[in-house]
Amino acid sequence: MGIKKVAVIGAGTMGAGIAQICAQTGWETILYDAFPEGLQRGMSNIDAFWEKGIARGKTSTEQKLQWAANLSPIADLAQAVKDCDLVIEAVPEIIELKQEIFREVELYCSEDTILATNTSSLSIRSIAKVMDRPERLIGMHFFNPVPIMKLLELVKHSETSDSTIEIAEAAGKAMNKTTILVNDVPGFATSRLGVVLGNEAIRMLADGVASAKDIDTAMVLGYKHPMGPLALTDLVGLDVRRDILKNLQQSFDDDCYAPHPLLEKLVDEGRLGKKSGLGIFDWSSGHPEETNLPEF
């Protein structure tokens, strides 16, 4: 089945980024959000990304116009998913919310529509259990910023069909992503490794091993990571990383995944990272700068 029309559910950072690359791929793309202000903000963020590319000489005005013609915001879920070949959900990591969305989506979309969730840690099988046709659900875990990051982690649960996997792999290739296929285990491959590294980096920071900047520099230069684990935690969102750790802690019944108290403190104080302007680093300048950390 060739993909021609895609709907993205949720216009936050991840949803907007996914909708952007779908439009750039040449697909008719629908961006949906339950909140009008969220939908408008998502569309504005996509436009700003394209404008920045033009200003840097990486894209042209003609390309932007072509991509924008592929993208439409729609505030009605039934209308958004109608006649879509692929629907990608990108709402907050609340399993009940995701389950409710897929219950509704199944009512409105074609029986042939492939459904995907962008969850970074929740069980795909647990989401799929409320569906009439769980075999057409797959995890499509994108990475932030979606238009730049090349990896797409595909997550199959026990009932995901071979045809669903094949279509998801083809979609990833069309979006110029490199796909990996993993089984439906807590944290999958990437989140499980990433949050543990980030949590340990926060522990080192709290223990005074080195400054945040020097810990990150060690991983960038010593291990060729494109970004240090602390700046990456800020970019992903400290609340997101904290919630993934808690999910792993509960799923494996293992306190080695317990969020470090400094991480909990930062989240409690609303220091969520780049999206709030302040996290482990101060992002007010647009770049990570050292800042004072709270007592915990």
C-alpha positions in Angstrom: 0.0 0.0 0.0 1.4 3.4 -1.0 1.1 6.2 1.4 -0.6 9.4 0.0 -2.4 10.9 3.0 -1.3 11.1 6.6 -2.8 12.5 9.8 -0.8 13.5 12.8 -2.7 13.6 16.1 -1.2 16.2 18.5 0.4 19.5 17.5 3.1 19.7 20.2 6.8 19.7 19.6 6.9 16.1 18.3 3.6 16.2 16.5 4.4 19.4 14.6 7.8 18.0 13.7 6.3 14.7 12.4 3.7 16.6 10.4 6.4 18.8 8.9 8.5 15.9 7.6 5.3 14.2 6.3 4.5 17.4 4.3 8.1 17.6 3.1 7.9 14.0 1.9 5.1 15.0 -0.4 2.2 13.4 1.4 -1.1 15.2 1.9 -0.7 15.9 5.6 -3.3 16.7 8.3 -2.3 18.1 11.6 -4.9 17.7 14.4 -5.0 18.9 18.0 -7.9 19.0 20.4 -7.0 22.5 21.5 -7.2 25.3 18.8 -4.4 27.3 20.4 -2.2 24.2 20.3 -3.0 23.6 16.7 -2.1 27.2 15.8 1.1 27.1 17.8 2.1 23.8 16.0 1.5 25.4 12.6 3.4 28.5 13.6 6.4 26.4 14.8 6.5 24.6 11.4 6.4 27.9 9.5 9.2 29.3 11.7 11.3 26.2 11.1 10.9 26.6 7.3 11.6 30.4 7.5 14.8 29.7 9.5 15.9 27.3 6.7 15.3 29.9 4.1 17.3 32.5 6.1 20.2 30.1 6.4 20.1 29.3 2.7 19.3 25.6 3.3 15.9 25.7 1.6 14.1 28.0 -0.8 10.8 30.0 -0.7 9.6 27.7 -3.5 10.2 24.6 -1.4 8.4 26.1 1.6 5.4 27.0 -0.6 5.3 23.5 -2.0 5.5 21.9 1.5 3.0 24.2 3.0 0.5 23.3 0.2 0.7 19.7 1.5 -0.2 20.6 5.1 -3.6 21.4 6.6 -4.7 22.0 10.2 -8.0 20.4 11.2 -9.7 20.6 14.6 -12.2 17.8 14.0 -10.8 14.3 14.6 -13.2 12.4 12.4 -12.4 14.8 9.5 -8.7 14.7 10.2 -8.3 10.9 9.8 -10.8 10.4 7.0 -9.3 8.6 4.0 -5.8 8.5 5.6 -3.4 5.8 4.8 -1.4 6.4 8.0 -2.3 8.0 11.3 0.5 8.9 13.8 -0.5 9.8 17.3 1.9 12.1 19.2 0.0 13.2 22.4 1.5 13.2 26.0 2.7 10.0 27.6 -0.6 9.1 29.2 -1.7 5.6 28.3 -5.4 6.3 28.9 -5.3 9.3 26.6 -3.6 7.3 23.8 -6.1 4.4 24.3 -9.1 6.8 24.0 -7.6 8.4 20.8 -7.2 5.0 19.1 -10.7 3.9 20.1 -12.0 7.0 18.4 -9.7 6.9 15.4 -10.8 3.3 14.6 -14.4 4.5 14.3 -13.5 7.1 11.7 -10.7 5.7 9.6 -10.6 3.0 6.9 -10.0 -0.6 7.9 -6.8 -0.5 5.8 -5.3 2.5 7.7 -2.1 1.9 9.5 -2.0 3.3 13.0 1.2 4.4 14.9 2.0 5.8 18.3 5.0 8.0 18.9 5.3 6.9 22.5 8.9 6.8 23.8 8.3 4.2 26.6 4.7 3.0 27.0 3.7 -0.6 26.1 2.4 -0.8 22.5 0.5 -3.9 23.4 -1.3 -2.1 26.3 -2.3 0.7 24.0 -3.5 -1.8 21.3 -5.6 -3.9 23.7 -8.5 -1.5 23.4 -8.5 -1.7 19.6 -10.7 -3.8 17.4 -7.7 -4.5 15.1 -4.6 -4.4 17.2 -2.5 -5.9 14.4 -2.4 -2.6 12.6 -0.8 -0.6 15.5 3.0 -0.1 15.6 5.2 2.2 17.6 6.9 4.9 15.4 9.3 6.6 17.9 10.7 9.7 16.3 13.4 11.9 17.9 13.6 15.6 18.6 14.1 17.7 16.5 12.2 15.4 14.1 13.2 17.1 10.8 16.9 16.7 11.7 17.2 13.4 13.6 17.7 10.5 11.2 16.6 7.6 13.5 13.1 6.2 13.6 12.6 3.4 16.1 9.8 1.0 15.1 8.3 -1.0 17.9 6.3 -4.2 17.2 4.0 -5.8 19.8 3.0 -9.5 19.7 0.1 -8.9 17.3 1.6 -6.4 15.0 1.2 -7.8 11.4 4.1 -8.2 9.0 2.3 -5.9 6.5 2.1 -3.2 9.2 5.8 -3.4 9.8 6.6 -3.4 6.1 4.5 -0.2 5.5 6.0 1.5 8.5 9.5 0.7 7.3 8.6 2.0 3.8 7.2 5.2 5.4 10.4 5.7 7.3 12.5 5.3 4.2 10.3 7.7 2.3 10.9 10.3 5.2 14.6 9.7 4.8 14.9 8.0 8.2 17.0 5.0 9.2 14.7 2.6 10.9 15.4 0.0 13.5 12.9 -2.7 14.6 12.7 -3.6 18.3 10.3 -5.6 20.4 7.7 -4.2 22.8 9.7 -4.1 26.0 9.7 -1.1 28.5 11.8 1.7 27.2 12.4 -0.1 23.9 16.1 0.3 22.9 16.7 4.0 22.7 14.7 5.4 25.7 16.0 2.8 28.0 19.6 3.5 27.3 19.1 7.3 26.9 17.4 8.0 30.2 19.8 5.8 32.2 22.7 7.7 30.8 21.0 11.0 31.4 20.0 10.1 35.0 23.6 9.0 35.8 24.9 12.3 34.3 22.6 14.2 36.7 23.9 12.0 39.6 27.4 13.0 38.7 26.4 16.6 38.5 24.8 16.4 41.9 27.8 14.7 43.4 30.1 17.4 42.1 32.1 15.2 39.8 32.3 18.0 37.2 30.2 20.9 35.9 27.3 20.3 33.6 29.2 21.7 30.6 32.3 19.5 31.3 30.2 16.3 31.7 28.6 17.0 28.4 31.9 17.9 26.7 33.3 14.6 28.0 30.7 12.6 26.1 30.7 14.7 23.0 34.5 14.6 22.5 35.3 11.4 24.3 32.5 9.2 22.9 31.5 11.2 19.8 28.0 11.9 21.1 26.4 14.7 19.0 25.1 16.3 22.2 25.9 15.8 25.9 23.5 13.8 28.0 22.5 16.9 30.2 21.8 19.2 27.3 19.9 16.4 25.6 17.8 15.9 28.8 17.0 19.6 28.6 16.1 19.3 25.0 13.8 16.3 25.5 12.2 17.7 28.6 13.1 16.9 32.2 9.5 16.0 32.9 9.5 13.6 29.9 12.7 11.9 31.1 11.4 11.7 34.7 8.2 10.0 33.5 10.1 7.5 31.4 12.3 6.6 34.3 9.3 6.1 36.6 7.7 3.9 34.0 10.8 1.8 33.8 11.1 1.6 37.5 7.6 0.3 37.8 7.8 -2.0 34.8 11.0 -3.7 35.9 10.4 -3.3 39.7 13.9 -2.0 39.9 15.0 1.1 41.7 18.1 1.5 39.5 15.7 3.4 37.2 14.5 5.7 40.0 14.8 9.4 38.9 17.6 11.2 40.8 16.3 13.6 43.5 17.8 16.6 41.6 15.8 15.6 38.5 12.6 15.4 40.6 13.4 18.8 42.2 14.0 20.5 38.8 10.7 19.2 37.5 8.8 20.2 40.7 10.2 23.8 40.3 9.0 23.9 36.6 12.5 23.8 35.3 11.7 21.5 32.4 14.5 22.3 30.0 14.7 24.2 26.8 10.9 24.4 26.4 10.6 26.3 29.7 13.8 28.3 29.1 15.4 26.9 32.2 16.4 23.3 33.2 19.9 22.0 34.0 21.1 24.8 31.7 19.8 28.3 31.1 18.4 28.5 27.5 17.4 32.1 27.5 20.1 32.9 24.9 19.0 30.0 22.7 22.1 28.0 23.7 22.8 26.0 26.9 24.5 28.2 29.6 25.6 27.1 33.0 23.3 28.2 35.8 22.8 27.6 39.5 21.0 24.4 40.5 18.5 24.1 43.4 19.2 22.4 46.7 17.5 19.0 46.9 
